């Protein structure tokens, strides 16, 4: 089992940490793509990275997502 940390947003990133030994398995800056005049998160690239890091079974991981600034719980 692994834990995936997600720092959402264009300047964020993704990290995968082994629950067994606590080491980083992989990490990438948040994939983005240019759309019109803006940068947007490349959701397809995020999904491909998650699929690769979990061996194709996304339920093999726990997910922790950073709460965006100015959001309320």
C-alpha positions in Angstrom: 0.0 0.0 0.0 1.1 3.5 -0.7 0.1 7.0 0.2 -0.3 9.6 -2.6 0.0 13.3 -1.5 -1.5 15.8 -3.8 -0.7 19.5 -3.7 -3.4 20.7 -6.0 -3.1 23.6 -8.4 -0.9 24.5 -11.3 2.2 25.0 -9.1 1.5 21.9 -7.0 2.7 18.4 -7.4 2.2 14.7 -6.6 4.2 12.3 -4.4 3.9 8.6 -3.7 5.2 7.3 -0.4 5.6 3.6 0.6 3.5 2.7 3.7 6.0 -0.2 4.2 9.3 1.7 4.6 8.2 5.3 4.3 10.4 6.1 1.3 9.4 8.2 -1.6 8.5 6.0 -4.6 7.9 8.8 -7.1 7.1 12.4 -7.4 6.3 14.9 -10.2 5.4 18.5 -10.5 1.7 18.9 -11.3 1.3 18.2 -15.0 -0.2 21.2 -16.8 -1.1 22.1 -20.3 -1.8 25.4 -22.0 -5.4 26.0 -22.9 -6.2 29.2 -24.8 -4.2 31.7 -22.8 -4.2 29.8 -19.4 -2.4 26.9 -17.8 -4.7 24.1 -16.6 -4.0 20.9 -14.8 -3.5 18.0 -17.3 -5.9 15.6 -15.7 -5.0 12.8 -18.2 -1.3 13.1 -17.3 -2.3 12.9 -13.6 -4.4 9.8 -14.2 -1.6 8.1 -16.2 1.0 8.8 -13.4 -1.4 7.5 -10.7 -2.1 4.4 -12.8 1.6 3.8 -13.3 2.6 4.3 -9.6 -0.3 2.1 -8.3 0.3 -0.7 -10.8 -3.0 0.0 -12.6 -5.1 -0.3 -9.5 -5.9 3.1 -8.1 -7.5 1.6 -5.0 -4.0 0.4 -4.0 -3.4 3.8 -2.5 -4.6 6.2 0.2 -4.9 9.8 -1.0 -4.2 13.0 0.9 -5.2 16.2 -0.8 -4.0 19.6 0.4 -6.9 22.0 1.2 -6.8 24.9 -1.2 -6.2 28.4 0.2 -9.3 30.3 1.3 -11.5 27.2 1.4 -13.7 26.4 4.3 -14.4 23.1 5.9 
